[in-house]
Amino acid sequence: MAGCQQGINIVIVSLLNLCLHLSSYLQNISQMKKVLTIAALILFIVGCTVLKPVTVGMPEKQFVNEHPQSLVVEMSAYRTVYKDKPFNMKDTTTKFYYFTEGKLILMDEGFYPRGAKAPVPTPL
């Protein structure tokens, strides 16, 4: 009987160890699920950000508020020109936005002067 009792104790201890390892494994899976869920949520939010549309006639102040990354590349008595940086690495197109009297009148990609590597705003 003593051998049988010792065998039962070993089985109980082994089951407790198995439960302990299983519990820790499940906690790691639970933590991994949380991390993956958070990562997926972040990717979804970042991937679904929508640029606000730019339309002819929009006020210059609204454009500046919605596109803070845009740089002023020309400011004269006749117009103000903003250069918008490309949104991602695949889109390397530079966009120029032309404002007169505080209203957007033209959007284009500028032009390349002879020998230039970067576009410049279209002349008046």
BAFI-3210 file (N, C-alpha, C; in Angstrom, 3 decimals, decimal comma, padded with zeros to 6 digits):
// residues 124
n [1|2|3|4|5|6|7|8|9|10|11|12|13|14|15|16|17|18|19|20|21|22|23|24|25|26|27|28|29|30|31|32|33|34|35|36|37|38|39|40|41|42|43|44|45|46|47|48|49|50|51|52|53|54|55|56|57|58|59|60|61|62|63|64|65|66|67|68|69|70|71|72|73|74|75|76|77|78|79|80|81|82|83|84|85|86|87|88|89|90|91|92|93|94|95|96|97|98|99|100|101|102|103|104|105|106|107|108|109|110|111|112|113|114|115|116|117|118|119|120|121|122|123|124]
n.u [000,804|001,997|003,682|001,837|000,573|002,683|003,051|000,635|000,969|003,110|001,905|-000,059|001,568|002,875|000,681|-000,073|002,207|002,040|-000,377|000,416|002,418|000,846|-000,949|000,790|001,636|-000,791|-001,236|000,873|000,064|-002,285|-001,266|000,194|-001,880|-003,095|-001,060|-000,814|-003,379|-003,430|-001,342|-002,451|-004,660|-003,402|-002,091|-004,340|-005,566|-003,544|-003,202|-005,628|-005,876|-007,108|-006,367|-007,286|-009,373|-008,239|-009,492|-010,204|-010,638|-010,769|-010,160|-007,057|-006,193|-007,542|-006,307|-003,670|-004,063|-004,947|-002,865|-000,174|002,440|003,170|005,196|005,994|006,932|007,012|006,268|004,546|003,351|001,311|000,694|000,723|002,642|002,532|004,414|003,829|004,858|005,586|003,214|003,870|006,519|006,312|004,877|006,261|005,696|005,736|003,655|002,223|000,575|-001,372|-002,184|-004,279|-005,237|-006,035|-007,421|-007,500|-006,325|-005,110|-003,699|-000,832|001,924|004,153|007,096|010,023|012,865|015,356|017,899|017,429|016,881|014,789|011,339|009,892|007,729|005,132|005,597|004,047]
n.v [-001,193|001,197|001,760|002,209|004,498|006,282|006,368|007,554|010,060|011,013|011,149|013,094|015,317|015,578|016,183|018,617|020,144|020,063|021,450|023,931|024,677|024,667|026,690|028,902|028,878|029,411|031,977|033,313|033,030|034,475|036,998|037,362|037,391|039,767|041,620|041,217|041,953|044,673|045,596|045,036|046,739|049,256|049,230|049,171|051,628|053,457|052,715|053,400|056,086|059,001|061,349|064,715|066,104|068,308|071,133|073,251|076,647|076,459|077,917|079,482|079,391|077,132|075,145|075,315|074,555|071,899|070,718|070,724|070,002|071,126|073,352|076,798|077,939|080,030|083,436|086,159|089,386|088,646|085,925|082,993|080,147|076,767|073,885|070,532|067,785|064,430|061,867|059,205|056,747|055,507|057,259|059,675|062,070|065,525|068,064|071,194|074,012|076,752|079,899|082,725|085,793|084,535|082,245|078,972|078,535|076,953|073,717|071,797|069,838|071,289|072,176|070,991|072,747|073,098|070,811|070,642|068,797|068,703|069,607|072,857|075,622|076,428|079,138|082,453]
n.w [000,000|000,690|-001,419|-003,376|-002,429|-002,546|-005,306|-006,067|-004,899|-006,419|-008,920|-008,378|-007,718|-010,148|-011,815|-010,660|-011,258|-014,045|-014,398|-013,394|-015,252|-017,557|-016,909|-016,784|-019,447|-020,743|-019,752|-020,980|-023,635|-023,479|-022,892|-025,226|-027,089|-026,317|-026,914|-029,684|-030,464|-029,755|-031,402|-033,926|-033,847|-033,754|-036,255|-037,897|-037,302|-038,051|-040,713|-041,813|-041,762|-043,110|-045,511|-045,455|-047,895|-050,451|-051,903|-054,669|-053,977|-051,256|-048,005|-047,140|-044,465|-043,479|-045,015|-044,065|-041,388|-041,712|-043,070|-041,731|-042,308|-044,664|-046,570|-046,978|-050,054|-051,736|-051,522|-052,397|-053,554|-055,140|-054,857|-052,693|-052,269|-051,416|-050,615|-050,566|-048,718|-049,809|-048,942|-048,372|-048,790|-051,268|-052,841|-054,493|-055,532|-055,713|-054,516|-055,312|-053,975|-054,722|-053,592|-053,721|-052,487|-050,121|-050,901|-052,335|-055,553|-057,463|-058,026|-058,513|-059,881|-060,202|-062,128|-063,860|-064,142|-066,717|-066,172|-063,448|-060,396|-058,757|-058,535|-059,190|-058,293|-060,638|-062,847|-062,791]
ca.u [000,000|002,851|004,155|000,699|000,375|003,792|002,750|-000,452|001,571|003,915|000,959|-000,673|002,590|003,075|-000,489|000,013|003,244|001,485|-001,355|001,169|003,032|-000,244|-001,455|001,767|001,570|-002,013|-001,041|001,721|-000,783|-003,196|-000,489|000,527|-003,097|-003,280|-000,059|-001,179|-004,601|-003,036|-000,572|-003,391|-005,453|-002,547|-001,932|-005,621|-005,776|-002,560|-003,451|-006,903|-005,948|-007,498|-005,978|-008,434|-009,290|-007,918|-010,347|-010,035|-011,537|-010,703|-009,392|-005,655|-006,077|-007,988|-005,251|-002,524|-004,441|-005,087|-001,605|000,904|003,744|003,421|006,152|005,833|008,093|006,983|005,292|004,679|002,143|000,287|000,312|001,510|002,727|002,935|004,900|003,416|005,752|004,873|002,607|004,573|007,735|005,966|004,417|007,343|005,223|005,629|002,454|002,263|-000,757|-001,245|-003,248|-004,374|-006,219|-006,493|-008,200|-006,745|-006,736|-004,479|-002,856|-000,121|003,176|005,244|007,805|011,465|013,692|016,416|019,014|017,035|016,515|013,561|010,389|009,685|006,364|004,882|005,609|002,774]
ca.v [000,000|002,378|002,029|002,749|005,876|007,077|006,535|008,536|011,363|011,425|011,533|014,365|016,362|015,743|016,896|020,009|020,792|020,222|022,545|025,166|025,004|024,972|028,005|029,905|028,875|030,119|033,401|033,845|033,130|035,582|038,231|037,465|037,817|041,189|042,376|041,154|042,748|046,088|045,875|045,060|047,962|050,385|049,171|049,528|053,068|054,163|052,395|053,947|057,538|059,578|062,742|065,569|066,525|069,701|071,538|074,623|077,578|076,334|078,991|079,199|079,030|075,748|074,321|075,317|073,756|070,491|070,241|071,451|069,621|071,881|074,447|077,947|078,022|081,332|084,379|087,428|090,207|088,038|084,580|082,221|078,766|075,778|072,615|069,452|066,631|063,197|061,211|057,962|056,535|055,100|058,452|060,668|063,242|066,760|068,828|072,618|074,604|078,170|080,690|084,153|086,445|083,609|081,132|078,074|078,728|075,988|072,654|071,069|069,195|072,177|071,759|070,814|073,561|072,325|070,435|070,565|067,469|068,844|070,522|074,200|076,080|076,945|080,604|083,136]
ca.w [000,000|000,774|-002,771|-004,124|-001,931|-003,082|-006,726|-006,168|-004,584|-007,576|-009,966|-007,966|-007,878|-011,593|-012,328|-010,200|-012,076|-015,380|-014,323|-013,212|-016,545|-018,469|-016,521|-017,218|-020,901|-021,127|-019,457|-022,043|-024,822|-023,226|-023,061|-026,638|-027,766|-026,032|-027,672|-031,099|-030,655|-029,716|-032,615|-035,050|-033,722|-034,142|-037,706|-038,504|-037,145|-038,869|-042,110|-042,271|-041,643|-044,389|-045,688|-045,746|-049,294|-050,775|-053,021|-055,153|-053,299|-049,798|-047,388|-046,847|-043,044|-043,342|-045,596|-043,137|-040,217|-042,069|-043,655|-041,058|-042,836|-045,893|-046,436|-047,875|-050,936|-052,412|-050,985|-053,112|-053,468|-055,985|-054,438|-051,730|-052,761|-050,438|-051,145|-049,669|-048,755|-050,134|-047,779|-048,073|-049,574|-052,634|-053,554|-054,465|-056,263|-054,950|-054,869|-055,010|-053,778|-055,003|-052,970|-054,014|-051,617|-049,083|-051,469|-053,206|-056,950|-058,353|-057,467|-059,563|-059,471|-060,575|-063,333|-063,684|-065,037|-067,357|-065,300|-062,038|-059,901|-057,957|-059,177|-058,641|-058,618|-061,978|-062,831|-063,090]
c.u [000,852|003,365|003,062|000,454|001,451|003,551|001,656|000,077|002,377|002,998|000,321|000,310|002,822|001,905|-000,479|001,059|002,735|000,485|-000,655|001,792|001,966|-000,811|-000,505|001,776|000,351|-001,904|-000,178|000,923|-001,740|-002,480|-000,149|-000,701|-003,341|-002,328|-000,425|-002,432|-004,268|-002,269|-001,490|-004,233|-004,655|-002,361|-003,207|-005,832|-004,828|-002,833|-004,702|-006,991|-006,197|-007,038|-007,215|-008,294|-008,982|-008,746|-010,075|-011,081|-011,475|-009,844|-007,967|-005,472|-006,482|-006,908|-004,073|-002,839|-004,467|-003,808|-000,421|002,300|004,110|004,327|005,824|007,098|008,129|005,902|005,537|003,394|000,991|-000,205|001,223|001,467|003,254|003,385|004,542|004,375|004,943|004,398|003,335|005,754|007,432|005,559|005,494|006,961|005,108|004,413|002,661|000,827|-000,605|-002,455|-003,137|-005,517|-006,857|-007,317|-007,305|-007,252|-006,169|-003,698|-002,149|001,154|004,382|005,852|009,290|012,199|014,821|017,564|018,644|016,634|015,232|012,624|010,328|008,259|006,277|004,877|004,228|002,524]
c.v [001,265|002,756|002,654|004,213|006,784|007,347|007,568|009,932|011,890|011,893|012,881|015,509|016,635|016,504|018,361|020,781|021,049|021,374|023,891|025,609|025,390|026,358|029,101|030,014|029,652|031,606|034,037|033,999|034,312|036,918|038,441|037,924|039,301|042,036|042,385|041,964|044,233|046,465|045,956|046,327|049,175|050,400|049,574|051,034|053,849|053,934|053,045|055,457|058,117|061,025|063,551|066,096|068,010|070,059|072,982|075,503|077,471|077,460|078,543|078,763|077,578|074,799|074,204|074,470|072,270|069,883|070,976|071,119|070,391|073,076|075,573|078,022|079,321|082,189|085,716|088,212|089,547|086,677|084,038|080,779|077,883|074,521|071,546|068,287|065,394|062,498|059,931|057,802|056,155|056,307|059,515|061,942|064,436|067,527|070,281|073,134|076,117|078,915|082,137|084,704|085,454|082,440|080,298|078,227|077,657|074,961|072,000|070,455|070,025|071,766|071,679|071,727|072,697|072,081|070,302|069,144|067,507|069,826|071,859|074,623|076,623|078,469|081,178|083,239]
c.w [000,000|-000,603|-003,616|-003,736|-002,505|-004,576|-006,938|-005,892|-005,771|-008,700|-009,641|-008,157|-009,366|-012,218|-011,915|-011,006|-013,492|-015,411|-014,193|-014,535|-017,572|-018,184|-016,991|-018,740|-021,383|-020,844|-020,538|-023,333|-024,667|-023,411|-024,533|-027,431|-027,547|-026,867|-029,151|-031,395|-030,677|-030,977|-033,835|-035,031|-034,179|-035,660|-038,426|-038,460|-038,046|-040,346|-042,659|-042,080|-043,025|-044,432|-046,028|-047,161|-049,429|-051,998|-053,398|-054,473|-051,785|-049,224|-047,047|-045,393|-042,816|-043,871|-044,634|-041,899|-040,528|-042,639|-043,019|-041,583|-044,104|-045,613|-047,415|-048,720|-051,727|-051,768|-051,674|-052,927|-054,220|-055,473|-053,335|-052,219|-051,642|-051,161|-050,116|-049,832|-049,131|-048,869|-047,402|-049,017|-051,032|-053,471|-053,446|-055,203|-055,333|-055,437|-054,446|-054,944|-053,851|-054,436|-053,408|-053,181|-050,639|-049,571|-052,376|-054,640|-057,880|-057,536|-058,637|-058,995|-059,860|-061,904|-063,004|-064,646|-065,614|-066,362|-063,824|-061,654|-059,098|-058,661|-058,465|-058,998|-060,041|-061,920|-063,173|-064,576]
res [m|a|g|c|q|q|g|i|n|i|v|i|v|s|l|l|n|l|c|l|h|l|s|s|y|l|q|n|i|s|q|m|k|k|v|l|t|i|a|a|l|i|l|f|i|v|g|c|t|v|l|k|p|v|t|v|g|m|p|e|k|q|f|v|n|e|h|p|q|s|l|v|v|e|m|s|a|y|r|t|v|y|k|d|k|p|f|n|m|k|d|t|t|t|k|f|y|y|f|t|e|g|k|l|i|l|m|d|e|g|f|y|p|r|g|a|k|a|p|v|p|t|p|l]
***
